[in-house]
Amino acid sequence: MRWLAALLLSLALPAAALAAAEPGECDVPADIVQSADIKLPHLAERLAAKKPVTMVALGGASTKGTAAGSPDLAYPKRLQEALAAAYPKVPITVLNEGVPRQTAQQMLERFPSAVMAREPVLVLWEAGVTDAVQGLEVAELANALQTGIDDLKQHAIDVILIDMQYSRSTAAVIDFDRYLSTVHRVGDVNGVYVFPRYAMMRYWSEQNVFNFDEVAKDERARLAAKVYQCLALKLADVIKVAAQ
């Protein structure tokens, strides 16, 4: 029976395959990404020399992959897979240092153990979500990001900031705009690219490609895994351009 064969096949597939995005689902307009002028000089040098590359993904629950149910389905793991395919002769490791419900300042306090001790060439820093949820002063977010960026630059480590997630339900009750503007302002002042996760997810929601507000609870994990995969693929594209 075909349905039984399909069921047995699905059970044999890894979770990542079952949660894979369909062709075209990850598409967003080019003006949202705006990655043409990004430079990651230290990463570019390491890739050109074909030396091992370590990246650290610093962030909260979405970095950890909580919504998808496993770090193996989170964006850092998917990013590592995408970059490994793009640079098959370079050992690339993306370390997942996501800790749920941490502010930017709390992440900054983890720099010695979670970042510097790992000796990365690139840090992907997702910040602003918990700060917004807790209603902290935007100056606290800005100060933490600025201190972290200064520290990374002093250690010759490239950095990409990642702004917050979007969903209709949370955007309706949480004032993300001030925090979103703060992350982008800090990035602009320092010449640091801010990966526009919020704008991407809003586009997917408005186009009804990925919409968490209209999905049954038992489907949310599978949908989250798809979103993480798309974000990883888009981030991999950005990194490849910036590391040329």
N, C-alpha and C positions, 0 to 999 in steps of 0.2 A: 504494500500500500504506500502511495507516494507521501501521504501525510506523515506516516510513521518513519519513513526514510528521512524526510526533512527534519523531523524532530530529533532523530538519532544524530543526524549531522550537526544540528545546532548544539546539542549537548557536547559534542566532541570538539567544537570550536572554542578557542580561548575567548575570555570576556571582551578583550579589545576588538576582536573580529566581529562579535555580535553587536558591539556599540559603534561600529565604524560609520562615519558620515558618508552619505551618498555623493556621487560626483555632482559638483555644482552647489551643494549645500553650504560650503564654506565661503562662497564668493561674497565679496563686499566691494563697493565702488572704490576706485583707486584713490579718490580724494579723501577718503576716511583714513587710509593707512599713511599716506604722505611720508614715505620712507626713502626717497631718492637721495637726500643729502646726509644721511646718517653715516657716521664713521666709527668703527670699532678698531682702532689701530693696533692695540695689543693682541686682540684676538686674530686680526689679519696676519700679523707677524708670526704668531704661533702656527696658524694653519698653513701659511706659505712654507714654513720650515718642517711641516708634517710632524710637529711635536705633540705629545698628548695634551688635550685640552680639558680643563675642569671648569664647569660653570656651577654657580650656586643659585638656586631659585629660592628667594626669601619671600615669605608672605604668610597668609592666613589659611583659612579652611579651604578656599578654592585652589590654593597652591598644593595643599596636602591631598586634595582630591576627595574630600569628605562627601560631597554631594553624589559622586559617582560610586562611592563605596569602597574604593581601593586606590592607593597611590599609584598602582600600575596603570590606572586609567586617567590619572591626573595629567595636566599639561607638561610638567617637567619630563616625565617618562616618555610621553609622545614626542616631545621636542628632541630628546636624545635619539630616538629612533629615526626621526626625520633627518637630523643632522648627520647621523651615522651613514645614512643612505646617500647623502649629498657629498660626504667626505669619507669615502670608504678606506682611505689610507691613513686616516688620522684617528687615534683612539679618543673618543669624546664621551665625557661623563657629565651628566646634569644631576647634581645632588639636590634632593628635595628637602628644604629646610622650612617647610610650611608648618606653622603652629596656629591652630584656630584661635580667634578672638584676641589677637594681639594688636596693639596700636603701633604706629610707626616708631614711637619712642621705645617701646618694649622690644621691637625687632632690632633697633639700633643697639640696645644693650646686649643683644646676643651676637653682635659682630665678632668679638674675640673668638668665640668657640664655633659659631655657625658659619662664619665667613672667612676671617683671616687665617684660622687654623687649617682651612681646606685649601688655601693657596689657589684660588680661582683666577682665571684670566677675565671672566665676565660674571657680573652679578645681575640677576633679573629680580628687581625689587617691586613686588606688588604691595601697594600701601594705600591707605585712605578709607577703606571700608569700615573697619572697627572705629576709627576716629569719628566718622560720620554717624555711625550707629550710637556711639556714646555721647555725641554732641560736644566733643572737645573743641577748644579754640583752634581755629585754623592755623594760628601762629605756632602752636605746638607741633602740628604736622609739618609745617614749613621748616621749622628749626631742626626737627629730627632728620628730615630728608636732606637738608643742606649739610648738616654735620656728617651724615653718612656718605654723601657724595664727595665731600672734601677728603674724608678718610680713604675712600676707595681710590681717588685720584692720586693721593700721596703714595699709595702702594702700587701704582701703575696697574690698576684694575679697571677695566671698562664696565660701564653700567647702563642698563636700560630700566627705566621706571615703567611700571604697569599700573594703569588706573583701575578703578573699581568695576565691579560687575553691574549689570543692568537687568532689572525685571520690572514690569509694569507695577506689580503690587508693592515692591519695596520703594520704587521711585515715588509712589503716591504718598508715602508716609514718612520718608526720610529725605531731608534736604541735602542731596548729594552735590548740588551745583557748586557751593562754596569750596568744598573739599576737592572736587574735580578740577576747578579752576586753580586751586593752590598747587596741586600736583603738576599741572601743566606749566604754571608760572615758574615753579622751581626748576623744572626741566629746561624751559626756555632760557632762563638766566644763566644756567650752567652749560648750555649746549648739549644737554642730555635728551635723548629721544624718549618720549613717553608713548608706549604701546597703547593704542586707543581701544582697549577692551570694552569700555562702556559704550562707545559709539558703535562698535561692531555688533555687540549684543543687542543694542537698541534697534539697529538696522534689521538684524535677523528676526527680532520680535515683531517689528512693524510689517515685515514681509511675510510673517507667519511661517518662517522656516524653522526657527527654534523659539517656542513660546511656552515658558514654564507655567504661565497662568492658566493655560487651557489644556493641561496634561494631567492625567490621572496620577495619583500618588505613586503607584507601583511602576509607572513609566518614567518618573522623574530622574532616577539614577541613570537609566539608559540614555536619556536626553542630555543629562549633564556630561556624560562621557563623550557624547558626540560633540558638544560645545567645546570641551577641553581639547579634543582632537583638532577641531578647526582652529582654535586659538594657537595651538602648537604649530600647525602647518603654516599659519600666517606669520607667526613669530619666526619660524625657520626661514621663511622667505625674506623677512626683514634682515635677519642676521646674515644671510648669504649675500645680500646686496651690500650691507655695511662692512663686510669683511673682505671685500674685493680689493 
